Each structure stands twice: as C-alpha cells, then as structure tokens.
Amino acid sequence: MKGDRVEIVVDAGDTTRTYQVVASRAGRRVETSVRRGVVEVSEVTRSGSVVRTARFMATRVLALVEQPVPRSDGEVPLGEDPGT
C-alpha cells in the first residue's frame, strides 16, 4: 500500500548508514526476503512486477524495520494485536 516503508540500517565500517524503500504509488507494496546471505527489499506492483530492489549483505545489516501505513478500512497490519 502506498506509504509502506522499510528502513535498513547497515554497518558501513566506521559508521552506520540508513536506507529506506518506500511504496511510492497506490497499489504497490514493499517485500523483504533473505536468501543466501543477501537481504533484498523490493517495491512490487499489484501484479507482482518488481519496480526496484535494494540488496545488502546480511552480515552487514544491523536492523530491518518494517513500517506499514495504518489502514483506514480497519485491517490490522501483520504482527499487531487487534485488541490494542
């Protein structure tokens, strides 16, 4: 959904760097995957086409923070308690 974002904090040797991947248009979403020591964060359309991808070495990733946009239709984002 537009506005969904994922922040990636990466160890850059002497400092840390923060990157963001944001769903920039309506109907797009941000997906994350970890395969073979690589963290991939992709912006994907409704049909499943990848618009852009950010790749990081898993050993360098310090934090991966998913920030979903609050839904107006009452849908509760994954991982949140509907009772709160």
C-alpha positions as CSV (number, residue, x, y, z in Angstrom):
1,M,0.0,0.0,0.0
2,K,1.3,3.5,-0.8
3,G,3.4,4.8,2.1
4,D,4.5,1.4,3.4
5,R,8.2,1.6,4.1
6,V,11.2,-0.5,5.2
7,E,14.2,1.1,6.8
8,I,17.5,-0.8,6.6
9,V,20.4,0.1,8.9
10,V,23.7,-1.1,7.6
11,D,27.2,-1.3,9.1
12,A,29.5,0.7,6.9
13,G,32.8,0.1,8.7
14,D,33.3,3.1,10.9
15,T,29.7,4.3,10.8
16,T,26.2,3.2,10.1
17,R,24.0,4.1,7.1
18,T,20.2,4.1,6.9
19,Y,18.4,3.4,3.7
20,Q,14.6,3.5,3.0
21,V,12.5,1.7,0.4
22,V,9.0,3.2,0.2
23,A,5.9,2.1,-1.8
24,S,5.7,5.3,-3.9
25,R,2.3,4.7,-5.7
26,A,-1.1,3.3,-4.9
27,G,-1.3,-0.4,-5.2
28,R,2.4,-1.0,-4.6
29,R,3.9,-2.8,-1.6
30,V,7.3,-3.4,-0.1
31,E,8.5,-7.0,0.3
32,T,11.6,-8.3,2.1
33,S,13.5,-11.6,1.7
34,V,16.7,-13.1,3.0
35,R,18.4,-15.6,0.7
36,R,22.0,-16.9,0.6
37,G,23.4,-14.2,2.8
38,V,21.7,-11.4,1.0
39,V,18.8,-9.2,2.2
40,E,16.6,-8.0,-0.6
41,V,14.0,-5.3,-0.2
42,S,11.8,-4.7,-3.2
43,E,8.9,-2.4,-4.3
44,V,6.4,-4.6,-6.0
45,T,3.2,-3.8,-8.1
46,R,-0.2,-5.4,-7.7
47,S,0.7,-7.8,-10.5
48,G,3.9,-8.9,-8.8
49,S,6.4,-7.0,-11.1
50,V,9.4,-5.7,-9.3
51,V,9.9,-1.9,-9.7
52,R,13.1,-1.6,-7.8
53,T,15.3,-3.6,-5.4
54,A,17.8,-2.8,-2.8
55,R,20.3,-5.6,-1.8
56,F,22.6,-5.8,1.2
57,M,24.9,-8.4,2.6
58,A,23.1,-10.0,5.5
59,T,26.3,-9.9,7.7
60,R,26.3,-6.0,7.4
61,V,22.6,-5.5,8.2
62,L,22.1,-4.3,11.8
63,A,18.3,-3.6,11.6
64,L,15.4,-4.1,9.3
65,V,12.4,-2.1,10.3
66,E,9.0,-2.5,8.5
67,Q,6.7,0.4,8.9
68,P,3.2,-0.2,7.5
69,V,0.8,2.6,6.9
70,P,-2.2,2.4,9.2
71,R,-5.2,1.1,7.2
72,S,-8.4,3.1,7.1
73,D,-10.6,0.1,6.4
74,G,-9.9,-1.4,9.9
75,E,-7.4,-4.0,8.6
76,V,-4.8,-4.8,11.2
77,P,-1.2,-5.0,9.8
78,L,0.6,-8.3,10.3
79,G,2.2,-8.7,13.7
80,E,0.0,-6.2,15.6
81,D,-2.6,-7.1,18.2
82,P,-6.1,-6.1,17.2
83,G,-7.1,-5.6,20.9
84,T,-4.8,-2.6,21.4
